[in-house]
Amino acid sequence: MEADLSRNVLVTGAGGFVGQALVRALASGWRVIATDRAEMDFAELPNVTVLPGDLDDPSLIAALTAQPLDAVVHLATIPGGAAEADPVLAARINVAASMALIDAASAHGNCPRVLFASSIAVFGDPLPAHVDDDTPLTPMLRYGAHKAMVEEWIATMTRRGAIRGLSLRLPGILARPLAPSGMKSAFLSNLFHALRAGQPITLPVSADATSWLLSRRTLISQLERALDLPHDPADARLTLPALRVVMRDMVNEIARQTGSDPALVSHAPDPAIEAAFGSQPPLSTPRADALGLHHDGTLAALVTHALADL
C-alpha cells in the first residue's frame, strides 16, 4: 500500500483479534481512528487516535464521523453464539448501529470506501455441495442474518453513490487468543493453543470435518489490498478465498510444527457445530481471486502463520 498520511481511516472493533493487527498495519500509511468498547493500546503509534465507546451510542458515532473519512473498516460485531444469547443487543449493534455508522460516514458527501467484515454465516447450513460467488444466502443464525442485512444496505448505499462499499465474507480466522469470544468456532483456535502446550483437547467435530480457514496475517493483507483496489468490482459483496482444510490434516500439521503428539486430540462431534463449521464444501471465489485477494496457499503456511500469532 502506498503511504499517504493525509488519508483518514476509521477501524471499528479495533481492540479485537483482527482489529489490533489491522490498526498496526495501517498506521504506517494512514491516519487511523480506532474505536472499540474493549481496551485498546496503540500509544506507540503516533498516527492512531483512540476513541473508545459503545457503537450504539449516537454521540460516539457523531465523534467518529465528525470529519470526512476516506475509508471505514467495520469489524465490530456481536458474534454468533453471543448474538443468539442476546438477540436484542445483537440487533442493536450488528444492524442498527452498523447502518447508523454507514449513514454518518457518508453524510459529508465524499463517497468513502467502506469495508464491512461480513461472514460465511450468510450461507447458513446445511451448505450446498459447492459454494461460489452465485450461491444464494440462506442464513440460519441471527448473526448470519444480520450480516446479510448490512451487506444489502452497503450495496444499496453504493448504488446510490453515497459510499464505495465492499462486504467481505470472512471464513474462520486463526488463531485467536484463549479467551471468551462468543464464537462457536473457537475450538479451531483452541486446537493450536492445546497442541503448542502439549495438552489434550476434545474437538466438537469429527476428524473428517472440513472448514474454510484463513490466517490473520493473510486476512490483513486482503483488507489492505481491498482498501486500495484501483477498480471496484461490479458486486459490492465478495466471499474471501480460504483454504478448505480437513481437521485430521490440520491436527497432524500443527503437531508436526509444534513437536506435539496428534494423539492428544480426540473428537466428540456435536451435530450442530459439525453442520455449521465442519461440513464446508469446496469453495470457489473467482471474483475475489481476480482482484488479487489470495488465501494462505498451503496448509503448512496457514499453520505457520497462525502459530506466529499465539
C-alpha positions, 0 to 999 in steps of 0.5 A: 500500500502506498503511504499517504498520511493525509488519508483518514481511516476509521477501524471499528472493533479495533481492540479485537483479534483482527482489529489490533493487527489491522490498526498496526498495519495501517498506521504506517500509511494512514491516519487511523481512528480506532474505536472499540468498547474493549481496551485498546493500546496503540500509544506507540503509534503516533498516527492512531487516535483512540476513541473508545465507546459503545457503537450504539451510542449516537454521540460516539458515532457523531465523534467518529464521523465528525470529519470526512473519512476516506475509508471505514473498516467495520469489524465490530460485531456481536458474534454468533453464539453471543448474538443468539444469547442476546438477540436484542443487543445483537440487533442493536449493534450488528444492524442498527448501529452498523447502518447508523455508522454507514449513514454518518460516514457518508453524510459529508458527501465524499463517497468513502470506501467502506469495508464491512467484515461480513461472514460465511454465516450468510450461507447458513447450513446445511451448505450446498455441495459447492459454494461460489460467488452465485450461491444464494444466502440462506442464513440460519443464525441471527448473526448470519442474518444480520450480516446479510442485512448490512451487506444489502444496505452497503450495496444499496448505499453504493448504488446510490453513490453515497459510499464505495462499499465492499462486504467481505465474507470472512471464513474462520480466522486463526488463531485467536487468543484463549479467551471468551469470544462468543464464537462457536468456532473457537475450538479451531483456535483452541486446537493450536493453543492445546497442541503448542502446550502439549495438552489434550483437547476434545474437538466438537467435530469429527476428524473428517470435518472440513472448514474454510480457514484463513490466517490473520496475517493473510486476512490483513493483507486482503483488507489492505489490498481491498482498501486500495483496489484501483477498480471496484468490482461490479458486486459490492459483496465478495466471499474471501478465498480460504483454504478448505482444510480437513481437521485430521490434516490440520491436527497432524500439521500443527503437531508436526510444527509444534513437536506435539503428539496428534494423539492428544486430540480426540473428537466428540462431534456435536451435530450442530457445530459439525453442520455449521463449521465442519461440513464446508464444501469446496469453495470457489471465489473467482471474483475475489481471486481476480482482484488479487485477494489470495488465501494462505496457499498451503496448509503448512503456511496457514499453520505457520502463520497462525502459530506466529500469532499465539 
